[in-house]
Amino acid sequence: MHARYTQVTATMLRKVAQQVGDALWELPETDSETNGDGN
């Protein structure tokens, strides 16, 4: 069995970190944001 190694670039790390952060800290939508009536 061969171990595989990949060089991860700083750009790749930043992109993944941003995606994880967005998923963890995304604010839930409120009813007024989803139905557009502003109430």
N, C-alpha and C positions, 0 to 999 in steps of 0.2 A: 504494500500500500504506500502510495506516495503522498506526502503532505504537500498541499498547495498554499503558496503564499502570494499575497497581492499587495502591491504598494498602493497605499491609499494617499491621495494627494490632499493638500490643505483645502482645496476647493471642494473636493468630495466631502471631506469632514464637515466643512461649514454648511453645505447643503443639507446633509443628513441631520446635523444639529439643529438647523432652522426648522426642518420638517418635524422633528421630535418635539421641539419647543412649541411650535404652533399647535400640534396635537394635544400637548399637555395643558397649555395655557389659553387655548381658544375660548373666548367668552361665548356662552350659549346665546342663541338668538332669542329675542323677545317676540311676543305676538305682534307688537307694533312694527317690528322690522320685517316680519314675514308677510303680513297682510297689507302693509302699505297705507293703512288708514291713519296712522299717527296717533291713535288713542291708546 
